[in-house]
Amino acid sequence: MRKLLSMVMLAALVVGCGGDEAPQAGSTVTPAAAEEHQGETHELDLEGYSQGVKDYYGGAHKHDPDDELASIEAEYHQPPKPAEANLGEAIELTGTEIGVRFRVTPTDVKPLNDDLMAVYLNLKSTGIAIYERPLEQATLTYPGQDPTPLAKEARAECSNGLDGILRIDVGRSRSGCLLFPRSGDAMPERLQLALEVVPVEAGGIWNLSARRR
């Protein structure tokens, strides 16, 4: 969708330039004027974020504050806010489609059976676009181990639709559980979650061993 938006903006720019008068002989376009036409350069403040977030959201970006479409695109291309949270606390996440934004709160984590660990979530849409796709960019980290991805083939009553094509309308909420493989009797210490096809390494981080105070 960002490609489509860029094409529309480029087409508008070409049409707009078509009616301009040719520069008079001897006239020049100054570098300052050219830079002003391209928009302002800004860089997100990513201090305190994980390296995965820095790799995905870092770098300088051009942004015209007078361009409404560009402003909307910038609003929905944001790193997790805050960078980390505890169990029971919310992190706001954006996706890859403009308009997708959730407040995600893990409310509990506990074994479901001998094989599966369930992480209970509440998701509230705070954006301007309907979400309708799987929620699959998530990992659990057990002490001393690499991140463990979702058990994608697993199903449970507590999933409440989070295990398939998930639809959440604008302004609505959904609660359910995500299922992960267990690691013996160990309890996970970290959850990382991203929306759509944002890399999981660029998602929000919850410290599951600490609860909201």
N, C-alpha and C positions, 0 to 999 in steps of 0.2 A: 504493500500500500504506500510505503514511503517512496518507492520508485514512481508510482502513479502520480503522487503529489508533486514530485520533482518535475515530471513531464508536463503536468498542467501549468506549473509555475514557469517552466521554460517556454512553453507555447505562448503564455501571456506576455512574457518578456519580448519574444520575437515579434508578436503582433504590435505591441506597443512601440517597438523601435521602428517599425515599418513606416510610421507617419512622421518621423522626425526629419527635420531639414538636415541636409548634408552640412558638415562643418565648413565654415567659410575659409577661404584660402588664408593660410598663415595662422589659423587658430590651432590650438593644441589642447589636449585633454591632460590635465595635471594628474600626477600619481595620487594626490590626495583626493581628487574628485573620483577617480576610478575606485579607490578604496572605499569611499563613502557609498558608491553605487553597489558595491559587493556586500555591504552590510558590516556589522560590527563583529569582531572576533572575540569570543569568550571561551573560557575553559571552566569546567565544573570543579568545584572544590571537593576533592576526594580524599582529603586527609582523614586517616583513621579507617579507611575501607580496605577490604581484602585485595590481594593482587588481582584476583579474577575480575572484580568490579572495576579496578583501575584499567585493566587491559581492555575491557569491553566499552566502558563509558569515557575513558580518558582521551586526551588530545584536544586541540583547539577546534572550535566549530564556528562557522559563519552564521550570523543570525541578524536579520533585518527587523528591528523592533516595530517598524510600521507595517510589516507584512503579517496579517492576521493568521494566514495558513502556516507560515513559518513559526509564529509564536505558539500555535497549537501543537505543532510537531515537537518543538522544544519542550513544551510542558509535559508531553507524554513520552519523552525519552530521557528519563531520570533514573539515577541509581536508587537502590533501596533507601528508604528513610524511616527510621535511623539505620545505620549500617548493621547494628546488632541489637538483639533484644533477648529477654528471658522468656521462659515458658509463661504464657498468659498475657504477654505483651504483643502489641500490633506493630507490624512493619508495612509500610505502603510500597507496593510494587507496581511498576508499569510493564507492559508487554512490548511486542514488536509491531503490533498494529496500533496506529494512532487512535487514542480514545480509550484504550484498555488500561484500567487502573484499579487495584484492589487494596483494601486493608485486610491483611492476613494475620490471624491470631491463632497460634496453637494452644489449645486449652488443656490437653492432657496427653500423656504418652504411657502406654502400658501393654504388656503382652496380651495377645488375643488368644493364642493357643501355643502349643509346643514349637510351632514353626514361624509364627508371624508376630511382628510388633506393630501396634496400631498407634498412629499419631492423629489425634483429633484436632480438626481445624474449623475455624469460622472464617468465611470469606465474604466480604462486603464490597460490592462494586461502587467505586467512587468516581468512575470515569464517565464517558459519553458514548461508549460503544458496547454492544452486546458481546459477551464472551461465549463462544460456542466451539470448544475444542477440548482435547484431553488435557488433564493437569498431570504432567509426567516428568517435569524437570525438577526432581527432588532427590535428595540423598540423606541418609542417616549416618552418623559417625559414632562407632563404638570406641571405647577407650583403647588406644594403641593400635587402631586399625584404619585402613583406608575407607573413604566414604562408600556406603552401601546403597545402590540404586533401589528403586521401587520393585516390589514383587508384582510385576505387571499382569500376570495371569491369575493372581489371587483375587478372591471375591469374599465379601463379608457384608452382613446386614448393616453394619455401622458405616459402610462406604457412602450410602445415600447418594449415589450418582457420581462420586468423585473418582470412581474407578473406570469410567467410560467417557463418552462425549459429554462434557459438562457444559450446561447452558445456564448463565446467570444474566438476567436483564439488568439494565441500568438502574442503580439505586437499590437493587435487591441483594439478599444475603443467602448463603447456603452453608450448612454445617454438615460435616461428615468426617470420615477417617481415611487416611492413606495407609497402605500396608507395605511393610518392609520385612525382609527375612530377619529372623532372630539370630543372635550370636551367643548361643548358650544361655547362661543366666545373666549376661551382662546387660546393663541398661544403657541406651544411647546417651551421648553427651552433647550432640549437636545435630540440628536440622538445618538444611539449606534448601531453599525453594525459589524457583523463578517461574515466570509466566510465559506462555506460548513457547517460542523457540529461543528465548534468551538463555544463554548457557547457564547451567545450574551454578557454575563457579561465580557468576555475576549476580546471583540471587541474594535474598536476605538470609541472615544467619541468626538462628535462635540457640541460645545456650540452655539446653534442656535440664541440666542439673541445677539450675537456679530458677526460682519462681518469682513472679511479680511480687513486689513488696507492697 
